[in-house]
Amino acid sequence: DKLVARAATLGQRIGDGLRQALDGVAGVTAIRHHGLMIGVELDRPCREIMKIALDRGLLLNVTADNVVRLLPPLILTDAEAAQIADGTAAAIRVFLAA
């Protein structure tokens, strides 16, 4: 079923979308992904971002105090992957602007 390849493709798509949307944004220190495990490292604790994201219809997690973690399902469509990247980037921008 080529599930590993599909996870890699979707993870790359989300990672690239986040990089494009957050390029040059002060406070973002790294964007990493391995398949559909995606992390955006910030320069400060960011637990409050979970509420910002939830208000926007996104479910994400914060680990290590300063890493926004995404673990989207493999059944994601390409359009949903773009939506996740855009929505997550927007929530991060709102958080960092506060």
C-alpha positions as CSV (number, residue, x, y, z in Angstrom):
1,D,0.0,0.0,0.0
2,K,3.1,2.3,0.1
3,L,2.1,3.7,3.5
4,V,5.7,4.6,4.4
5,A,6.1,6.5,1.2
6,R,2.8,8.3,1.7
7,A,3.7,9.3,5.3
8,A,7.0,10.7,4.0
9,T,5.3,12.6,1.2
10,L,2.7,14.1,3.6
11,G,5.3,14.9,6.2
12,Q,7.4,16.7,3.6
13,R,4.4,18.6,2.4
14,I,3.5,19.8,5.9
15,G,7.1,20.5,6.8
16,D,7.7,22.5,3.6
17,G,4.4,24.5,4.2
18,L,5.5,25.3,7.7
19,R,9.0,26.4,6.5
20,Q,7.5,28.6,3.8
21,A,5.0,30.2,6.2
22,L,7.4,30.7,9.1
23,D,10.6,31.5,7.2
24,G,12.3,34.5,9.0
25,V,9.7,34.6,11.8
26,A,11.6,35.5,15.0
27,G,11.1,32.9,17.7
28,V,11.0,29.9,15.4
29,T,14.3,28.0,15.9
30,A,13.8,24.8,14.0
31,I,11.2,22.8,12.0
32,R,11.8,19.0,11.9
33,H,9.9,16.1,10.6
34,H,10.3,12.3,10.3
35,G,7.3,11.0,8.3
36,L,4.2,12.4,9.9
37,M,5.9,13.3,13.2
38,I,6.4,17.0,12.9
39,G,7.9,19.4,15.4
40,V,8.3,23.2,15.4
41,E,10.8,24.4,18.0
42,L,10.3,27.8,19.5
43,D,12.6,29.9,21.6
44,R,10.3,30.0,24.5
45,P,7.8,27.9,26.5
46,C,4.6,27.7,24.4
47,R,1.9,25.7,26.2
48,E,-0.6,28.5,25.6
49,I,-0.4,27.8,21.9
50,M,-2.6,24.7,22.4
51,K,-5.6,26.9,23.3
52,I,-4.9,29.2,20.3
53,A,-4.8,26.2,18.0
54,L,-7.9,24.6,19.5
55,D,-9.9,27.8,19.0
56,R,-8.9,27.6,15.3
57,G,-10.0,23.9,15.1
58,L,-6.5,22.4,15.3
59,L,-5.4,19.8,17.8
60,L,-1.7,19.9,18.6
61,N,0.6,19.1,21.5
62,V,3.5,20.9,23.1
63,T,6.5,18.8,24.3
64,A,9.8,19.7,26.0
65,D,8.1,23.1,26.9
66,N,9.0,24.7,23.6
67,V,8.2,22.2,20.8
68,V,4.9,22.3,18.9
69,R,4.3,18.7,18.0
70,L,2.0,17.5,15.2
71,L,1.0,13.8,14.7
72,P,-1.6,13.9,11.9
73,P,-3.2,10.7,10.7
74,L,-2.1,8.8,7.6
75,I,-5.5,9.2,6.0
76,L,-4.9,12.9,5.4
77,T,-5.6,14.3,2.0
78,D,-3.2,16.7,0.3
79,A,-5.6,19.6,0.9
80,E,-5.9,18.7,4.6
81,A,-2.1,18.6,4.9
82,A,-1.9,22.1,3.5
83,Q,-4.7,23.2,5.9
84,I,-2.7,21.8,8.8
85,A,0.5,23.6,7.8
86,D,-1.4,26.9,7.2
87,G,-3.4,26.7,10.5
88,T,-0.4,25.7,12.6
89,A,1.7,28.5,11.2
90,A,-1.0,31.0,11.8
91,A,-1.4,29.8,15.4
92,I,2.4,30.1,16.0
93,R,2.4,33.6,14.5
94,V,-0.4,34.7,16.8
95,F,1.4,33.1,19.8
96,L,4.7,34.7,19.0
97,A,3.1,38.1,18.4
98,A,1.5,38.1,21.9
